[in-house]
């Protein structure tokens, strides 16, 4: 949605800045379907949840050590 609002050129500038100068011009697609958008949101949620579980597990293990 944001890419549609910003347009191709602004999206490329944003991602080039975000990725420290990596040229993303050839890999940016503007024709993303609503189904793909929903799948990306679900995948992002799952990935962030898994990262949170790993961080929580490391935190719990590190604070449960008996000295």
MARDREN-268501 format. One record per atom (N, C-alpha, C): atom name; residue number from 1; residue in three letters; y negated, z negated, x. Coordinates in nm, 2 decimals, always signed. Layout:
<site><atome>CA</atome><num>NUM</num><residu>ALA</residu><c2>Y</c2><c3>Z</c3><c1>X</c1></site>
...
//
This chain:
<site><atome>N</atome><num>1</num><residu>UNK</residu><c2>+0.12</c2><c3>+0.00</c3><c1>+0.08</c1></site>
<site><atome>CA</atome><num>1</num><residu>UNK</residu><c2>+0.00</c2><c3>+0.00</c3><c1>+0.00</c1></site>
<site><atome>C</atome><num>1</num><residu>UNK</residu><c2>-0.13</c2><c3>+0.00</c3><c1>+0.09</c1></site>
<site><atome>N</atome><num>2</num><residu>UNK</residu><c2>-0.12</c2><c3>-0.08</c3><c1>+0.19</c1></site>
<site><atome>CA</atome><num>2</num><residu>UNK</residu><c2>-0.24</c2><c3>-0.09</c3><c1>+0.28</c1></site>
<site><atome>C</atome><num>2</num><residu>UNK</residu><c2>-0.26</c2><c3>+0.04</c3><c1>+0.35</c1></site>
<site><atome>N</atome><num>3</num><residu>UNK</residu><c2>-0.15</c2><c3>+0.11</c3><c1>+0.39</c1></site>
<site><atome>CA</atome><num>3</num><residu>UNK</residu><c2>-0.16</c2><c3>+0.23</c3><c1>+0.46</c1></site>
<site><atome>C</atome><num>3</num><residu>UNK</residu><c2>-0.23</c2><c3>+0.34</c3><c1>+0.37</c1></site>
<site><atome>N</atome><num>4</num><residu>UNK</residu><c2>-0.20</c2><c3>+0.33</c3><c1>+0.24</c1></site>
<site><atome>CA</atome><num>4</num><residu>UNK</residu><c2>-0.26</c2><c3>+0.43</c3><c1>+0.14</c1></site>
<site><atome>C</atome><num>4</num><residu>UNK</residu><c2>-0.41</c2><c3>+0.40</c3><c1>+0.13</c1></site>
<site><atome>N</atome><num>5</num><residu>UNK</residu><c2>-0.44</c2><c3>+0.27</c3><c1>+0.13</c1></site>
<site><atome>CA</atome><num>5</num><residu>UNK</residu><c2>-0.59</c2><c3>+0.24</c3><c1>+0.12</c1></site>
<site><atome>C</atome><num>5</num><residu>UNK</residu><c2>-0.66</c2><c3>+0.28</c3><c1>+0.25</c1></site>
<site><atome>N</atome><num>6</num><residu>UNK</residu><c2>-0.61</c2><c3>+0.25</c3><c1>+0.36</c1></site>
<site><atome>CA</atome><num>6</num><residu>UNK</residu><c2>-0.67</c2><c3>+0.28</c3><c1>+0.49</c1></site>
<site><atome>C</atome><num>6</num><residu>UNK</residu><c2>-0.67</c2><c3>+0.42</c3><c1>+0.53</c1></site>
<site><atome>N</atome><num>7</num><residu>UNK</residu><c2>-0.57</c2><c3>+0.49</c3><c1>+0.50</c1></site>
<site><atome>CA</atome><num>7</num><residu>UNK</residu><c2>-0.55</c2><c3>+0.63</c3><c1>+0.54</c1></site>
<site><atome>C</atome><num>7</num><residu>UNK</residu><c2>-0.48</c2><c3>+0.64</c3><c1>+0.67</c1></site>
<site><atome>N</atome><num>8</num><residu>UNK</residu><c2>-0.44</c2><c3>+0.76</c3><c1>+0.71</c1></site>
<site><atome>CA</atome><num>8</num><residu>UNK</residu><c2>-0.36</c2><c3>+0.78</c3><c1>+0.83</c1></site>
<site><atome>C</atome><num>8</num><residu>UNK</residu><c2>-0.43</c2><c3>+0.74</c3><c1>+0.95</c1></site>
<site><atome>N</atome><num>9</num><residu>UNK</residu><c2>-0.55</c2><c3>+0.79</c3><c1>+0.97</c1></site>
<site><atome>CA</atome><num>9</num><residu>UNK</residu><c2>-0.62</c2><c3>+0.76</c3><c1>+1.10</c1></site>
<site><atome>C</atome><num>9</num><residu>UNK</residu><c2>-0.65</c2><c3>+0.61</c3><c1>+1.12</c1></site>
<site><atome>N</atome><num>10</num><residu>UNK</residu><c2>-0.69</c2><c3>+0.54</c3><c1>+1.02</c1></site>
<site><atome>CA</atome><num>10</num><residu>UNK</residu><c2>-0.71</c2><c3>+0.40</c3><c1>+1.04</c1></site>
<site><atome>C</atome><num>10</num><residu>UNK</residu><c2>-0.58</c2><c3>+0.32</c3><c1>+1.06</c1></site>
<site><atome>N</atome><num>11</num><residu>UNK</residu><c2>-0.47</c2><c3>+0.37</c3><c1>+0.99</c1></site>
<site><atome>CA</atome><num>11</num><residu>UNK</residu><c2>-0.34</c2><c3>+0.30</c3><c1>+1.01</c1></site>
<site><atome>C</atome><num>11</num><residu>UNK</residu><c2>-0.29</c2><c3>+0.32</c3><c1>+1.16</c1></site>
<site><atome>N</atome><num>12</num><residu>UNK</residu><c2>-0.31</c2><c3>+0.44</c3><c1>+1.21</c1></site>
<site><atome>CA</atome><num>12</num><residu>UNK</residu><c2>-0.27</c2><c3>+0.47</c3><c1>+1.35</c1></site>
<site><atome>C</atome><num>12</num><residu>UNK</residu><c2>-0.36</c2><c3>+0.38</c3><c1>+1.44</c1></site>
<site><atome>N</atome><num>13</num><residu>UNK</residu><c2>-0.49</c2><c3>+0.37</c3><c1>+1.42</c1></site>
<site><atome>CA</atome><num>13</num><residu>UNK</residu><c2>-0.57</c2><c3>+0.29</c3><c1>+1.51</c1></site>
<site><atome>C</atome><num>13</num><residu>UNK</residu><c2>-0.53</c2><c3>+0.14</c3><c1>+1.50</c1></site>
<site><atome>N</atome><num>14</num><residu>UNK</residu><c2>-0.50</c2><c3>+0.09</c3><c1>+1.38</c1></site>
<site><atome>CA</atome><num>14</num><residu>UNK</residu><c2>-0.45</c2><c3>-0.05</c3><c1>+1.36</c1></site>
<site><atome>C</atome><num>14</num><residu>UNK</residu><c2>-0.32</c2><c3>-0.07</c3><c1>+1.44</c1></site>
<site><atome>N</atome><num>15</num><residu>UNK</residu><c2>-0.22</c2><c3>+0.01</c3><c1>+1.42</c1></site>
<site><atome>CA</atome><num>15</num><residu>UNK</residu><c2>-0.09</c2><c3>-0.01</c3><c1>+1.49</c1></site>
<site><atome>C</atome><num>15</num><residu>UNK</residu><c2>-0.10</c2><c3>+0.01</c3><c1>+1.64</c1></site>
<site><atome>N</atome><num>16</num><residu>UNK</residu><c2>-0.19</c2><c3>+0.11</c3><c1>+1.68</c1></site>
<site><atome>CA</atome><num>16</num><residu>UNK</residu><c2>-0.21</c2><c3>+0.12</c3><c1>+1.83</c1></site>
<site><atome>C</atome><num>16</num><residu>UNK</residu><c2>-0.27</c2><c3>+0.00</c3><c1>+1.89</c1></site>
<site><atome>N</atome><num>17</num><residu>UNK</residu><c2>-0.36</c2><c3>-0.06</c3><c1>+1.82</c1></site>
<site><atome>CA</atome><num>17</num><residu>UNK</residu><c2>-0.42</c2><c3>-0.19</c3><c1>+1.87</c1></site>
<site><atome>C</atome><num>17</num><residu>UNK</residu><c2>-0.32</c2><c3>-0.30</c3><c1>+1.86</c1></site>
<site><atome>N</atome><num>18</num><residu>UNK</residu><c2>-0.25</c2><c3>-0.31</c3><c1>+1.75</c1></site>
<site><atome>CA</atome><num>18</num><residu>UNK</residu><c2>-0.15</c2><c3>-0.42</c3><c1>+1.74</c1></site>
<site><atome>C</atome><num>18</num><residu>UNK</residu><c2>-0.04</c2><c3>-0.41</c3><c1>+1.84</c1></site>
<site><atome>N</atome><num>19</num><residu>UNK</residu><c2>+0.00</c2><c3>-0.29</c3><c1>+1.88</c1></site>
<site><atome>CA</atome><num>19</num><residu>UNK</residu><c2>+0.11</c2><c3>-0.27</c3><c1>+1.98</c1></site>
<site><atome>C</atome><num>19</num><residu>UNK</residu><c2>+0.05</c2><c3>-0.24</c3><c1>+2.12</c1></site>
<site><atome>N</atome><num>20</num><residu>UNK</residu><c2>-0.07</c2><c3>-0.28</c3><c1>+2.15</c1></site>
<site><atome>CA</atome><num>20</num><residu>UNK</residu><c2>-0.13</c2><c3>-0.28</c3><c1>+2.28</c1></site>
<site><atome>C</atome><num>20</num><residu>UNK</residu><c2>-0.13</c2><c3>-0.14</c3><c1>+2.34</c1></site>
<site><atome>N</atome><num>21</num><residu>UNK</residu><c2>-0.18</c2><c3>-0.04</c3><c1>+2.26</c1></site>
<site><atome>CA</atome><num>21</num><residu>UNK</residu><c2>-0.20</c2><c3>+0.09</c3><c1>+2.31</c1></site>
<site><atome>C</atome><num>21</num><residu>UNK</residu><c2>-0.08</c2><c3>+0.19</c3><c1>+2.30</c1></site>
<site><atome>N</atome><num>22</num><residu>UNK</residu><c2>+0.03</c2><c3>+0.14</c3><c1>+2.25</c1></site>
<site><atome>CA</atome><num>22</num><residu>UNK</residu><c2>+0.15</c2><c3>+0.23</c3><c1>+2.22</c1></site>
<site><atome>C</atome><num>22</num><residu>UNK</residu><c2>+0.11</c2><c3>+0.33</c3><c1>+2.12</c1></site>
<site><atome>N</atome><num>23</num><residu>UNK</residu><c2>+0.12</c2><c3>+0.46</c3><c1>+2.15</c1></site>
<site><atome>CA</atome><num>23</num><residu>UNK</residu><c2>+0.08</c2><c3>+0.56</c3><c1>+2.06</c1></site>
<site><atome>C</atome><num>23</num><residu>UNK</residu><c2>+0.19</c2><c3>+0.58</c3><c1>+1.94</c1></site>
<site><atome>N</atome><num>24</num><residu>UNK</residu><c2>+0.15</c2><c3>+0.54</c3><c1>+1.82</c1></site>
<site><atome>CA</atome><num>24</num><residu>UNK</residu><c2>+0.24</c2><c3>+0.55</c3><c1>+1.71</c1></site>
<site><atome>C</atome><num>24</num><residu>UNK</residu><c2>+0.21</c2><c3>+0.67</c3><c1>+1.62</c1></site>
<site><atome>N</atome><num>25</num><residu>UNK</residu><c2>+0.13</c2><c3>+0.76</c3><c1>+1.66</c1></site>
<site><atome>CA</atome><num>25</num><residu>UNK</residu><c2>+0.09</c2><c3>+0.88</c3><c1>+1.58</c1></site>
<site><atome>C</atome><num>25</num><residu>UNK</residu><c2>+0.21</c2><c3>+0.96</c3><c1>+1.53</c1></site>
<site><atome>N</atome><num>26</num><residu>UNK</residu><c2>+0.31</c2><c3>+0.97</c3><c1>+1.62</c1></site>
<site><atome>CA</atome><num>26</num><residu>UNK</residu><c2>+0.42</c2><c3>+1.06</c3><c1>+1.58</c1></site>
<site><atome>C</atome><num>26</num><residu>UNK</residu><c2>+0.52</c2><c3>+0.98</c3><c1>+1.49</c1></site>
<site><atome>N</atome><num>27</num><residu>UNK</residu><c2>+0.51</c2><c3>+0.85</c3><c1>+1.48</c1></site>
<site><atome>CA</atome><num>27</num><residu>UNK</residu><c2>+0.61</c2><c3>+0.78</c3><c1>+1.40</c1></site>
<site><atome>C</atome><num>27</num><residu>UNK</residu><c2>+0.55</c2><c3>+0.72</c3><c1>+1.27</c1></site>
<site><atome>N</atome><num>28</num><residu>UNK</residu><c2>+0.42</c2><c3>+0.73</c3><c1>+1.25</c1></site>
<site><atome>CA</atome><num>28</num><residu>UNK</residu><c2>+0.36</c2><c3>+0.68</c3><c1>+1.12</c1></site>
<site><atome>C</atome><num>28</num><residu>UNK</residu><c2>+0.39</c2><c3>+0.78</c3><c1>+1.01</c1></site>
<site><atome>N</atome><num>29</num><residu>UNK</residu><c2>+0.45</c2><c3>+0.73</c3><c1>+0.90</c1></site>
<site><atome>CA</atome><num>29</num><residu>UNK</residu><c2>+0.47</c2><c3>+0.82</c3><c1>+0.78</c1></site>
<site><atome>C</atome><num>29</num><residu>UNK</residu><c2>+0.38</c2><c3>+0.77</c3><c1>+0.67</c1></site>
<site><atome>N</atome><num>30</num><residu>UNK</residu><c2>+0.32</c2><c3>+0.86</c3><c1>+0.60</c1></site>
<site><atome>CA</atome><num>30</num><residu>UNK</residu><c2>+0.24</c2><c3>+0.82</c3><c1>+0.49</c1></site>
<site><atome>C</atome><num>30</num><residu>UNK</residu><c2>+0.31</c2><c3>+0.83</c3><c1>+0.35</c1></site>
<site><atome>N</atome><num>31</num><residu>UNK</residu><c2>+0.42</c2><c3>+0.90</c3><c1>+0.35</c1></site>
<site><atome>CA</atome><num>31</num><residu>UNK</residu><c2>+0.49</c2><c3>+0.93</c3><c1>+0.22</c1></site>
<site><atome>C</atome><num>31</num><residu>UNK</residu><c2>+0.61</c2><c3>+0.83</c3><c1>+0.21</c1></site>
<site><atome>N</atome><num>32</num><residu>UNK</residu><c2>+0.57</c2><c3>+0.71</c3><c1>+0.19</c1></site>
<site><atome>CA</atome><num>32</num><residu>UNK</residu><c2>+0.68</c2><c3>+0.60</c3><c1>+0.17</c1></site>
<site><atome>C</atome><num>32</num><residu>UNK</residu><c2>+0.69</c2><c3>+0.58</c3><c1>+0.02</c1></site>
<site><atome>N</atome><num>33</num><residu>UNK</residu><c2>+0.81</c2><c3>+0.58</c3><c1>-0.03</c1></site>
<site><atome>CA</atome><num>33</num><residu>UNK</residu><c2>+0.84</c2><c3>+0.56</c3><c1>-0.17</c1></site>
<site><atome>C</atome><num>33</num><residu>UNK</residu><c2>+0.83</c2><c3>+0.41</c3><c1>-0.21</c1></site>
<site><atome>N</atome><num>34</num><residu>UNK</residu><c2>+0.81</c2><c3>+0.38</c3><c1>-0.34</c1></site>
<site><atome>CA</atome><num>34</num><residu>UNK</residu><c2>+0.80</c2><c3>+0.24</c3><c1>-0.38</c1></site>
<site><atome>C</atome><num>34</num><residu>UNK</residu><c2>+0.94</c2><c3>+0.17</c3><c1>-0.35</c1></site>
<site><atome>N</atome><num>35</num><residu>UNK</residu><c2>+1.05</c2><c3>+0.24</c3><c1>-0.36</c1></site>
<site><atome>CA</atome><num>35</num><residu>UNK</residu><c2>+1.18</c2><c3>+0.18</c3><c1>-0.33</c1></site>
<site><atome>C</atome><num>35</num><residu>UNK</residu><c2>+1.18</c2><c3>+0.13</c3><c1>-0.19</c1></site>
<site><atome>N</atome><num>36</num><residu>UNK</residu><c2>+1.13</c2><c3>+0.22</c3><c1>-0.10</c1></site>
<site><atome>CA</atome><num>36</num><residu>UNK</residu><c2>+1.13</c2><c3>+0.18</c3><c1>+0.05</c1></site>
<site><atome>C</atome><num>36</num><residu>UNK</residu><c2>+1.04</c2><c3>+0.06</c3><c1>+0.07</c1></site>
<site><atome>N</atome><num>37</num><residu>UNK</residu><c2>+0.92</c2><c3>+0.06</c3><c1>+0.00</c1></site>
<site><atome>CA</atome><num>37</num><residu>UNK</residu><c2>+0.83</c2><c3>-0.05</c3><c1>+0.01</c1></site>
<site><atome>C</atome><num>37</num><residu>UNK</residu><c2>+0.90</c2><c3>-0.19</c3><c1>-0.03</c1></site>
<site><atome>N</atome><num>38</num><residu>UNK</residu><c2>+0.97</c2><c3>-0.18</c3><c1>-0.14</c1></site>
<site><atome>CA</atome><num>38</num><residu>UNK</residu><c2>+1.04</c2><c3>-0.30</c3><c1>-0.18</c1></site>
<site><atome>C</atome><num>38</num><residu>UNK</residu><c2>+1.15</c2><c3>-0.34</c3><c1>-0.08</c1></site>
<site><atome>N</atome><num>39</num><residu>UNK</residu><c2>+1.23</c2><c3>-0.25</c3><c1>-0.03</c1></site>
<site><atome>CA</atome><num>39</num><residu>UNK</residu><c2>+1.33</c2><c3>-0.28</c3><c1>+0.07</c1></site>
<site><atome>C</atome><num>39</num><residu>UNK</residu><c2>+1.27</c2><c3>-0.34</c3><c1>+0.19</c1></site>
<site><atome>N</atome><num>40</num><residu>UNK</residu><c2>+1.16</c2><c3>-0.29</c3><c1>+0.24</c1></site>
<site><atome>CA</atome><num>40</num><residu>UNK</residu><c2>+1.09</c2><c3>-0.34</c3><c1>+0.35</c1></site>
<site><atome>C</atome><num>40</num><residu>UNK</residu><c2>+1.05</c2><c3>-0.49</c3><c1>+0.33</c1></site>
<site><atome>N</atome><num>41</num><residu>UNK</residu><c2>+1.00</c2><c3>-0.51</c3><c1>+0.21</c1></site>
<site><atome>CA</atome><num>41</num><residu>UNK</residu><c2>+0.96</c2><c3>-0.65</c3><c1>+0.18</c1></site>
<site><atome>C</atome><num>41</num><residu>UNK</residu><c2>+1.08</c2><c3>-0.75</c3><c1>+0.18</c1></site>
<site><atome>N</atome><num>42</num><residu>UNK</residu><c2>+1.19</c2><c3>-0.70</c3><c1>+0.12</c1></site>
<site><atome>CA</atome><num>42</num><residu>UNK</residu><c2>+1.31</c2><c3>-0.78</c3><c1>+0.11</c1></site>
<site><atome>C</atome><num>42</num><residu>UNK</residu><c2>+1.36</c2><c3>-0.80</c3><c1>+0.26</c1></site>
<site><atome>N</atome><num>43</num><residu>UNK</residu><c2>+1.37</c2><c3>-0.70</c3><c1>+0.34</c1></site>
<site><atome>CA</atome><num>43</num><residu>UNK</residu><c2>+1.42</c2><c3>-0.71</c3><c1>+0.47</c1></site>
<site><atome>C</atome><num>43</num><residu>UNK</residu><c2>+1.33</c2><c3>-0.80</c3><c1>+0.56</c1></site>
<site><atome>N</atome><num>44</num><residu>UNK</residu><c2>+1.20</c2><c3>-0.79</c3><c1>+0.54</c1></site>
<site><atome>CA</atome><num>44</num><residu>UNK</residu><c2>+1.11</c2><c3>-0.88</c3><c1>+0.61</c1></site>
<site><atome>C</atome><num>44</num><residu>UNK</residu><c2>+1.13</c2><c3>-1.02</c3><c1>+0.57</c1></site>
<site><atome>N</atome><num>45</num><residu>UNK</residu><c2>+1.15</c2><c3>-1.05</c3><c1>+0.44</c1></site>
<site><atome>CA</atome><num>45</num><residu>UNK</residu><c2>+1.17</c2><c3>-1.19</c3><c1>+0.40</c1></site>
<site><atome>C</atome><num>45</num><residu>UNK</residu><c2>+1.30</c2><c3>-1.24</c3><c1>+0.46</c1></site>
<site><atome>N</atome><num>46</num><residu>UNK</residu><c2>+1.41</c2><c3>-1.16</c3><c1>+0.46</c1></site>
<site><atome>CA</atome><num>46</num><residu>UNK</residu><c2>+1.54</c2><c3>-1.21</c3><c1>+0.51</c1></site>
<site><atome>C</atome><num>46</num><residu>UNK</residu><c2>+1.52</c2><c3>-1.23</c3><c1>+0.66</c1></site>
<site><atome>N</atome><num>47</num><residu>UNK</residu><c2>+1.46</c2><c3>-1.14</c3><c1>+0.73</c1></site>
<site><atome>CA</atome><num>47</num><residu>UNK</residu><c2>+1.44</c2><c3>-1.16</c3><c1>+0.88</c1></site>
<site><atome>C</atome><num>47</num><residu>UNK</residu><c2>+1.36</c2><c3>-1.29</c3><c1>+0.91</c1></site>
<site><atome>N</atome><num>48</num><residu>UNK</residu><c2>+1.25</c2><c3>-1.31</c3><c1>+0.84</c1></site>
<site><atome>CA</atome><num>48</num><residu>UNK</residu><c2>+1.17</c2><c3>-1.43</c3><c1>+0.86</c1></site>
<site><atome>C</atome><num>48</num><residu>UNK</residu><c2>+1.25</c2><c3>-1.56</c3><c1>+0.82</c1></site>
<site><atome>N</atome><num>49</num><residu>UNK</residu><c2>+1.33</c2><c3>-1.55</c3><c1>+0.72</c1></site>
<site><atome>CA</atome><num>49</num><residu>UNK</residu><c2>+1.41</c2><c3>-1.67</c3><c1>+0.68</c1></site>
<site><atome>C</atome><num>49</num><residu>UNK</residu><c2>+1.51</c2><c3>-1.70</c3><c1>+0.79</c1></site>
<site><atome>N</atome><num>50</num><residu>UNK</residu><c2>+1.57</c2><c3>-1.60</c3><c1>+0.85</c1></site>
<site><atome>CA</atome><num>50</num><residu>UNK</residu><c2>+1.67</c2><c3>-1.62</c3><c1>+0.95</c1></site>
<site><atome>C</atome><num>50</num><residu>UNK</residu><c2>+1.61</c2><c3>-1.67</c3><c1>+1.08</c1></site>
<site><atome>N</atome><num>51</num><residu>UNK</residu><c2>+1.49</c2><c3>-1.63</c3><c1>+1.11</c1></site>
<site><atome>CA</atome><num>51</num><residu>UNK</residu><c2>+1.41</c2><c3>-1.68</c3><c1>+1.22</c1></site>
<site><atome>C</atome><num>51</num><residu>UNK</residu><c2>+1.38</c2><c3>-1.83</c3><c1>+1.20</c1></site>
<site><atome>N</atome><num>52</num><residu>UNK</residu><c2>+1.34</c2><c3>-1.86</c3><c1>+1.08</c1></site>
<site><atome>CA</atome><num>52</num><residu>UNK</residu><c2>+1.31</c2><c3>-2.00</c3><c1>+1.04</c1></site>
<site><atome>C</atome><num>52</num><residu>UNK</residu><c2>+1.43</c2><c3>-2.09</c3><c1>+1.05</c1></site>
<site><atome>N</atome><num>53</num><residu>UNK</residu><c2>+1.55</c2><c3>-2.04</c3><c1>+1.01</c1></site>
<site><atome>CA</atome><num>53</num><residu>UNK</residu><c2>+1.67</c2><c3>-2.11</c3><c1>+1.02</c1></site>
<site><atome>C</atome><num>53</num><residu>UNK</residu><c2>+1.71</c2><c3>-2.14</c3><c1>+1.16</c1></site>
<site><atome>N</atome><num>54</num><residu>UNK</residu><c2>+1.69</c2><c3>-2.04</c3><c1>+1.25</c1></site>
<site><atome>CA</atome><num>54</num><residu>UNK</residu><c2>+1.72</c2><c3>-2.06</c3><c1>+1.39</c1></site>
<site><atome>C</atome><num>54</num><residu>UNK</residu><c2>+1.62</c2><c3>-2.16</c3><c1>+1.45</c1></site>
<site><atome>N</atome><num>55</num><residu>UNK</residu><c2>+1.50</c2><c3>-2.16</c3><c1>+1.42</c1></site>
<site><atome>CA</atome><num>55</num><residu>UNK</residu><c2>+1.40</c2><c3>-2.25</c3><c1>+1.47</c1></site>
<site><atome>C</atome><num>55</num><residu>UNK</residu><c2>+1.43</c2><c3>-2.39</c3><c1>+1.42</c1></site>
<site><atome>N</atome><num>56</num><residu>UNK</residu><c2>+1.46</c2><c3>-2.41</c3><c1>+1.29</c1></site>
<site><atome>CA</atome><num>56</num><residu>UNK</residu><c2>+1.50</c2><c3>-2.54</c3><c1>+1.24</c1></site>
<site><atome>C</atome><num>56</num><residu>UNK</residu><c2>+1.63</c2><c3>-2.59</c3><c1>+1.30</c1></site>
<site><atome>N</atome><num>57</num><residu>UNK</residu><c2>+1.72</c2><c3>-2.51</c3><c1>+1.33</c1></site>
<site><atome>CA</atome><num>57</num><residu>UNK</residu><c2>+1.85</c2><c3>-2.55</c3><c1>+1.39</c1></site>
<site><atome>C</atome><num>57</num><residu>UNK</residu><c2>+1.82</c2><c3>-2.60</c3><c1>+1.53</c1></site>
<site><atome>N</atome><num>58</num><residu>UNK</residu><c2>+1.74</c2><c3>-2.53</c3><c1>+1.61</c1></site>
<site><atome>CA</atome><num>58</num><residu>UNK</residu><c2>+1.71</c2><c3>-2.57</c3><c1>+1.75</c1></site>
<site><atome>C</atome><num>58</num><residu>UNK</residu><c2>+1.63</c2><c3>-2.70</c3><c1>+1.74</c1></site>
<site><atome>N</atome><num>59</num><residu>UNK</residu><c2>+1.54</c2><c3>-2.71</c3><c1>+1.65</c1></site>
<site><atome>CA</atome><num>59</num><residu>UNK</residu><c2>+1.46</c2><c3>-2.83</c3><c1>+1.63</c1></site>
<site><atome>C</atome><num>59</num><residu>UNK</residu><c2>+1.55</c2><c3>-2.95</c3><c1>+1.60</c1></site>
<site><atome>N</atome><num>60</num><residu>UNK</residu><c2>+1.64</c2><c3>-2.93</c3><c1>+1.51</c1></site>
<site><atome>CA</atome><num>60</num><residu>UNK</residu><c2>+1.73</c2><c3>-3.04</c3><c1>+1.47</c1></site>
<site><atome>C</atome><num>60</num><residu>UNK</residu><c2>+1.82</c2><c3>-3.09</c3><c1>+1.58</c1></site>
<site><atome>N</atome><num>61</num><residu>UNK</residu><c2>+1.87</c2><c3>-2.99</c3><c1>+1.65</c1></site>
<site><atome>CA</atome><num>61</num><residu>UNK</residu><c2>+1.96</c2><c3>-3.02</c3><c1>+1.77</c1></site>
<site><atome>C</atome><num>61</num><residu>UNK</residu><c2>+1.89</c2><c3>-3.09</c3><c1>+1.88</c1></site>
<site><atome>N</atome><num>62</num><residu>UNK</residu><c2>+1.76</c2><c3>-3.05</c3><c1>+1.90</c1></site>
<site><atome>CA</atome><num>62</num><residu>UNK</residu><c2>+1.69</c2><c3>-3.11</c3><c1>+2.01</c1></site>
<site><atome>C</atome><num>62</num><residu>UNK</residu><c2>+1.65</c2><c3>-3.25</c3><c1>+1.98</c1></site>
<site><atome>N</atome><num>63</num><residu>UNK</residu><c2>+1.62</c2><c3>-3.28</c3><c1>+1.85</c1></site>
<site><atome>CA</atome><num>63</num><residu>UNK</residu><c2>+1.58</c2><c3>-3.42</c3><c1>+1.82</c1></site>
<site><atome>C</atome><num>63</num><residu>UNK</residu><c2>+1.69</c2><c3>-3.51</c3><c1>+1.78</c1></site>
<site><atome>N</atome><num>64</num><residu>UNK</residu><c2>+1.82</c2><c3>-3.46</c3><c1>+1.77</c1></site>
<site><atome>CA</atome><num>64</num><residu>UNK</residu><c2>+1.93</c2><c3>-3.55</c3><c1>+1.74</c1></site>
<site><atome>C</atome><num>64</num><residu>UNK</residu><c2>+2.01</c2><c3>-3.59</c3><c1>+1.87</c1></site>
<site><atome>N</atome><num>65</num><residu>UNK</residu><c2>+1.96</c2><c3>-3.55</c3><c1>+1.98</c1></site>
<site><atome>CA</atome><num>65</num><residu>UNK</residu><c2>+2.03</c2><c3>-3.59</c3><c1>+2.11</c1></site>
<site><atome>C</atome><num>65</num><residu>UNK</residu><c2>+2.01</c2><c3>-3.74</c3><c1>+2.13</c1></site>
<site><atome>N</atome><num>66</num><residu>UNK</residu><c2>+2.11</c2><c3>-3.80</c3><c1>+2.16</c1></site>
<site><atome>CA</atome><num>66</num><residu>UNK</residu><c2>+2.11</c2><c3>-3.95</c3><c1>+2.20</c1></site>
<site><atome>C</atome><num>66</num><residu>UNK</residu><c2>+2.08</c2><c3>-3.96</c3><c1>+2.35</c1></site>
<site><atome>N</atome><num>67</num><residu>UNK</residu><c2>+1.99</c2><c3>-4.04</c3><c1>+2.39</c1></site>
<site><atome>CA</atome><num>67</num><residu>UNK</residu><c2>+1.97</c2><c3>-4.05</c3><c1>+2.53</c1></site>
<site><atome>C</atome><num>67</num><residu>UNK</residu><c2>+2.01</c2><c3>-4.19</c3><c1>+2.58</c1></site>
//
